[in-house]
Amino acid sequence: MIGFIVAGLIIGALARLIKPGKQHLGIIATLLLGLVGSIIGGTIAWLLGTGDIWELNVLGFVLAVVAAVLLVGGAEAIAGNRRKTVRG
C-alpha cells in the first residue's frame, strides 16, 4: 500500500512537470491524480496483455503518466472555471 502511494505521488509529480504552465494543485490533489492515473495506466496495460494491473512495467508506467497528465489538465480546467465563476 505504501508503494502504491509513493508511485502515485511520483506519477503525479511527473505529470505536473510534463504539463506546461503553473498548476494550482496541492500535494493531496497531486497524489490523488497520480493514483488515479496509475490505476488507469495499469488497467490499459493489463488490457493490452503486458502483465498484472498491480505489476510495475514500462508500458503501464508510461500510460499512467499520460493519464495523470490528462487528469491534471482536466482538474486545472475545472478549477479554473470555478475560480472565474467565483471572481466575477
N, C-alpha and C positions, 0 to 999 in steps of 0.2 A: 504494500500500500504506500509506503514512504517513497519507494522507487517510482511509483506511478505519479505521485505528487511532484517529485523532483523533475521527472520527464515532462510533465505538463508545464511546469514553470520554465524549463529550458525551451520547450517548443513555443510557448507564449512569448518569451523574451526574443527568440529568433524571429518570430513573426513581426514583432514590433520593430525590430531592427531592419527587416526587409521592407516593410511598408513605409513609403516615403511620407514625410511630414511629421508633425508633432501629434501624438495621440494623448488624449486626456483620460487615460485609464490608470487605475491604481494597481497595486500588486495583486490584490484578490481578483480583480477582473482579468488581469493578465494570466493568472493561474487558471481560472475557470475556462477562459477561452482556449488556453493551451491544452487543458484536459479534454475539452470537447473536441478540439482539433485532433488530438491523438486518438480518440475513440473513432472519429470519422475516418482518419487516415488508416488506422489499423483495420477497420471494417472493410474499406475499399481494397486494401492489400490482401486481406483474407479472401474476399470475393474473387480476386484475381488469382488466387491459389498460391500465394507466396509463403504461407505459414499461418500459424495461430494468430488471432487478433491481439493477444497479450504479448506476443513474441516481438522482440526488437529486431527489425530488419531494415535494410536501407530504403526499400520502396515505401514501407509503412511510415518511416520517419519523414521522408520527403513529402509524402502525401499529407501527413499530419501537419507539417509546417505550412504547406499550401492551404490546407483547410483552415488553419489558425490565422493565416494572413487574411483570408476572405472573411473570417469571423470578426477579426479586429476591424476591418473596413466596414463591415455591417454594423458593428457596435458603435463605431465613430459616427456613422451616418445617422443612426438612431439618436445618439447622444447630441449630435449637432442640431438635429431637428428639434429636439426637446429644448435645447438652450435658446434657439431662435424664437420658439413659441413663448418661452418664459420672459425673454427680454422685450419682446415687443410686438 
